[in-house]
Amino acid sequence: MSEPEQPGAGERDATVQQTNFIDGFLRSPLSGIAPWVLMAIMSGPGRFGQSAAASLTLTLIVMWAGSRRGIKVHSLEVFGAVVFAVFVGLGIFGSSALISTLELWAGEITNGALAAYALATLVIRKPFTIAYARDTVDPEHWNSPLFVRVNYILTAVWAGAFVINTLVGSFGDAVLHDGDNFWTGWIVQLAVTLAAVAITDFYPGYARARFLAARGETVQSAASFGHLLDWLPGFGIGIGVAGWVSDSFSAGVGIALIAIGVVAGAATRKLFPEEKEETT
């Protein structure tokens, strides 16, 4: 009887990369924020209960997957599970008038709840990002001034993003009377979220490099400030395609945005090539 065929190096590398991606996601604040983004995206006329159920399911999956990998459940996930469970209950037992109101303001409610949560963690001096950072940093650094300061800043960035998205969505609903407005309902809020993601990815390494440099341990930053804008070219192309397909603006504007995105992407790669960290 022949022995079972062993996976090749390429398959093993792919499996390792997939595992690393999943672990990285579960140890990132994005794992706790993703269900809220899903809620905001799915919510709409006749879909409040379904979007709440989907977000609750994703939250429980994140909690379960994290526990399987030895990652502690974070307070943001518990907060999300409670809120989404309440939303599911309201979707099932709420009156038609209440559900209609929730459908209209779902985006603002979710962003407002997240903003309140993030700000509360700052007020009680337990920034919510610190719990995720502790999953990837050795315990000996948990009380260091640099570690604490970085997480205060990151939590403040996310709190600001949630506040901005709440205000932008409210403008679309209350002033424009258009909850699905292309700009206030989608593009501006997505841009703010992507900017917060970019800062979350960039700032810890940047702060560490500056800290080591101040101690005389010369370190080249793993990424320049230009890399904070890495997401913009692709985002511009996405806006062009989405706006063109949805007739939110003319084909000419869509083509122009796509062209600008392509040129900006090439320019970004030219001006800000990948940098590797060096120590002396």
Wavefront OBJ file of the C-alpha trace (Angstrom):
o trace
v 0.000 0.000 0.000
v 1.467 3.342 -0.990
v 2.029 6.025 1.639
v -0.234 9.087 1.546
v 1.220 11.916 -0.465
v 2.752 14.615 1.700
v 1.891 18.247 1.036
v 4.509 20.117 -0.967
v 6.473 23.130 0.243
v 4.153 25.490 -1.613
v 1.083 24.056 0.097
v 2.763 24.231 3.503
v 3.755 27.857 2.897
v 0.199 28.706 1.867
v -1.170 27.047 5.003
v 1.302 28.920 7.211
v 0.427 32.220 5.542
v -3.279 31.550 6.004
v -2.766 30.698 9.681
v -0.634 33.791 10.225
v -3.282 35.950 8.554
v -6.061 34.543 10.735
v -4.009 34.894 13.923
v -3.014 38.429 12.960
v -6.646 39.349 12.357
v -7.831 37.837 15.647
v -5.113 39.701 17.565
v -5.994 43.003 15.880
v -8.700 45.515 16.886
v -10.146 44.920 13.421
v -11.529 41.584 14.595
v -13.718 43.399 17.105
v -14.616 46.230 14.726
v -15.436 44.044 11.689
v -18.887 42.942 12.948
v -19.866 46.600 13.412
v -18.768 47.391 9.870
v -20.826 44.427 8.662
v -23.853 45.782 10.522
v -23.455 49.208 8.931
v -23.032 47.733 5.441
v -25.924 45.275 5.607
v -28.475 47.491 7.343
v -31.246 48.919 5.195
v -34.981 48.737 4.619
v -36.214 45.323 5.745
v -32.762 44.133 6.783
v -32.207 45.363 10.342
v -32.829 42.020 12.028
v -30.816 40.087 9.463
v -27.846 42.451 9.673
v -27.890 42.286 13.485
v -28.012 38.481 13.368
v -25.119 38.365 10.886
v -23.037 40.710 13.057
v -23.794 38.696 16.184
v -22.796 35.512 14.358
v -19.506 37.042 13.187
v -18.764 38.274 16.721
v -19.337 34.801 18.159
v -17.160 33.261 15.443
v -14.349 35.694 16.275
v -14.641 34.872 19.979
v -14.722 31.116 19.301
v -11.825 31.178 16.830
v -9.751 33.277 19.211
v -10.355 30.926 22.114
v -9.335 27.979 19.931
v -5.997 29.715 19.383
v -5.487 30.648 23.009
v -6.478 34.296 22.516
v -8.477 35.859 25.331
v -11.892 37.329 24.609
v -11.671 41.112 24.437
v -14.107 43.578 25.963
v -14.986 44.988 22.523
v -16.202 41.574 21.424
v -18.288 41.155 24.575
v -19.740 44.643 24.087
v -20.557 43.832 20.473
v -22.174 40.509 21.349
v -24.449 42.204 23.901
v -25.432 45.059 21.588
v -26.090 42.800 18.598
v -28.123 40.408 20.737
v -30.282 43.354 21.815
v -30.629 44.410 18.174
v -31.712 40.898 17.204
v -34.337 40.974 19.943
v -35.597 44.373 18.774
v -35.709 43.091 15.209
v -37.896 40.179 16.299
v -40.137 41.793 18.895
v -39.986 45.510 18.069
v -42.890 47.384 16.542
v -42.899 48.288 12.861
v -42.334 51.961 13.708
v -39.360 51.145 15.935
v -37.787 48.843 13.355
v -38.230 51.469 10.619
v -36.436 54.009 12.805
v -33.646 51.558 13.567
v -33.246 50.750 9.874
v -32.900 54.447 9.059
v -30.385 55.186 11.802
v -28.589 51.841 12.042
v -25.306 53.221 10.735
v -25.313 56.153 13.139
v -26.363 53.945 16.061
v -23.518 51.497 15.451
v -20.899 54.212 14.917
v -22.201 56.164 17.906
v -22.086 53.084 20.127
v -18.519 52.366 19.056
v -17.511 55.997 19.637
v -19.035 55.915 23.124
v -17.270 52.642 23.891
v -13.865 53.873 22.678
v -14.176 57.176 24.530
v -15.268 55.382 27.702
v -12.165 53.189 27.609
v -10.057 56.339 27.380
v -11.884 57.952 30.297
v -11.342 54.926 32.552
v -7.709 54.762 31.354
v -8.034 51.365 29.737
v -7.823 52.093 25.986
v -9.475 49.221 24.186
v -6.589 48.642 21.754
v -4.285 47.750 24.642
v -5.994 44.375 25.118
v -5.230 43.456 21.507
v -1.670 44.786 21.721
v -1.002 42.556 24.716
v -1.720 39.558 22.510
v 1.357 40.369 20.421
v 3.745 42.061 22.884
v 5.712 40.387 25.674
v 4.288 41.029 29.182
v 7.490 42.807 30.229
v 6.527 45.721 27.950
v 2.875 46.051 28.977
v 3.502 48.818 31.509
v 6.149 50.675 29.540
v 5.345 54.355 28.804
v 5.805 53.773 25.059
v 3.377 50.835 24.947
v 0.740 52.702 26.940
v 1.125 55.949 24.963
v 0.848 54.183 21.613
v -2.423 52.546 22.648
v -3.888 55.768 23.978
v -3.183 57.350 20.594
v -4.568 54.421 18.593
v -7.732 54.274 20.688
v -8.162 58.032 20.260
v -7.746 57.644 16.498
v -10.505 55.026 16.370
v -12.749 57.072 18.666
v -12.295 60.037 16.332
v -13.060 57.875 13.292
v -16.276 56.601 14.879
v -17.350 60.127 15.827
v -16.684 61.426 12.313
v -18.611 58.562 10.735
v -21.519 59.175 13.100
v -21.643 62.846 12.102
v -21.275 62.125 8.383
v -24.007 59.492 8.430
v -26.289 61.758 10.443
v -25.801 64.513 7.872
v -26.867 62.146 5.121
v -29.958 60.996 7.024
v -31.096 64.213 8.696
v -30.022 66.878 6.192
v -29.882 65.117 2.828
v -32.678 62.687 3.772
v -30.780 59.982 1.933
v -29.464 57.163 4.096
v -27.879 55.475 1.062
v -26.161 58.613 -0.222
v -23.067 57.533 -2.169
v -20.771 59.940 -0.341
v -22.144 60.262 3.196
v -23.404 56.705 3.481
v -20.428 54.932 1.960
v -17.375 56.704 0.550
v -16.498 59.206 3.277
v -17.101 56.707 6.069
v -15.070 54.017 4.317
v -12.226 56.480 3.739
v -12.187 57.432 7.424
v -12.149 53.760 8.443
v -9.327 52.901 6.040
v -7.316 55.861 7.313
v -7.717 54.583 10.878
v -6.606 51.107 9.758
v -3.527 52.605 8.087
v -2.592 54.543 11.217
v -3.080 51.438 13.368
v -0.700 49.530 11.124
v 1.876 52.337 10.828
v 2.088 54.128 14.141
v 3.407 51.429 16.549
v 6.474 50.781 14.392
v 7.035 54.490 13.847
v 6.771 55.265 17.568
v 9.140 52.419 18.434
v 11.712 53.640 15.884
v 11.623 57.151 17.325
v 11.919 55.793 20.862
v 14.967 53.706 19.996
v 16.512 56.608 18.098
v 16.130 58.822 21.170
v 18.085 56.215 23.135
v 20.863 56.246 20.573
v 19.862 52.899 19.035
v 19.602 54.047 15.445
v 16.734 52.345 13.659
v 15.352 53.104 10.250
v 11.568 53.285 10.307
v 9.954 50.262 8.651
v 7.738 52.651 6.679
v 7.721 56.352 5.869
v 4.748 58.630 6.331
v 4.002 58.131 2.655
v 2.881 54.581 3.411
v -0.050 56.000 5.354
v -1.489 56.766 1.923
v -0.936 53.313 0.396
v -4.665 52.658 0.445
v -5.644 55.831 -1.441
v -4.863 54.802 -5.064
v -6.874 51.595 -4.843
v -9.612 53.462 -3.013
v -9.755 56.066 -5.786
v -10.049 53.337 -8.399
v -12.800 51.704 -6.346
v -14.710 54.985 -6.106
v -14.456 55.452 -9.855
v -15.762 51.970 -10.603
v -18.505 52.036 -7.950
v -19.714 55.518 -8.837
v -19.715 54.747 -12.545
v -21.567 51.440 -12.168
v -24.118 52.878 -9.717
v -24.652 56.027 -11.829
v -23.651 58.188 -8.870
v -21.696 60.313 -11.333
v -20.941 60.342 -15.039
v -18.774 57.857 -16.896
v -16.255 60.624 -17.548
v -15.805 61.290 -13.839
v -15.519 57.567 -13.148
v -12.869 57.071 -15.821
v -10.957 60.114 -14.561
v -10.935 58.766 -10.983
v -9.745 55.354 -12.161
v -6.949 56.963 -14.179
v -5.918 59.148 -11.244
v -5.865 56.094 -8.982
v -3.646 54.146 -11.377
v -1.200 57.061 -11.750
v -1.193 57.734 -8.009
v -0.474 54.055 -7.319
v 2.532 54.084 -9.634
v 3.779 57.337 -8.119
v 3.398 55.986 -4.584
v 5.420 52.880 -5.385
v 8.095 55.065 -6.956
v 8.285 57.644 -4.168
v 7.857 55.282 -1.220
v 9.508 51.930 -1.979
v 9.462 49.196 0.640
v 11.961 49.875 3.418
v 13.525 47.296 5.663
v 14.268 47.882 9.304
v 17.934 48.219 10.143
v 19.715 48.408 13.462
v 23.184 49.517 14.395
l 1 2 3 4 5 6 7 8 9 10 11 12 13 14 15 16 17 18 19 20 21 22 23 24 25 26 27 28 29 30 31 32 33 34 35 36 37 38 39 40 41 42 43 44 45 46 47 48 49 50 51 52 53 54 55 56 57 58 59 60 61 62 63 64 65 66 67 68 69 70 71 72 73 74 75 76 77 78 79 80 81 82 83 84 85 86 87 88 89 90 91 92 93 94 95 96 97 98 99 100 101 102 103 104 105 106 107 108 109 110 111 112 113 114 115 116 117 118 119 120 121 122 123 124 125 126 127 128 129 130 131 132 133 134 135 136 137 138 139 140 141 142 143 144 145 146 147 148 149 150 151 152 153 154 155 156 157 158 159 160 161 162 163 164 165 166 167 168 169 170 171 172 173 174 175 176 177 178 179 180 181 182 183 184 185 186 187 188 189 190 191 192 193 194 195 196 197 198 199 200 201 202 203 204 205 206 207 208 209 210 211 212 213 214 215 216 217 218 219 220 221 222 223 224 225 226 227 228 229 230 231 232 233 234 235 236 237 238 239 240 241 242 243 244 245 246 247 248 249 250 251 252 253 254 255 256 257 258 259 260 261 262 263 264 265 266 267 268 269 270 271 272 273 274 275 276 277 278 279 280
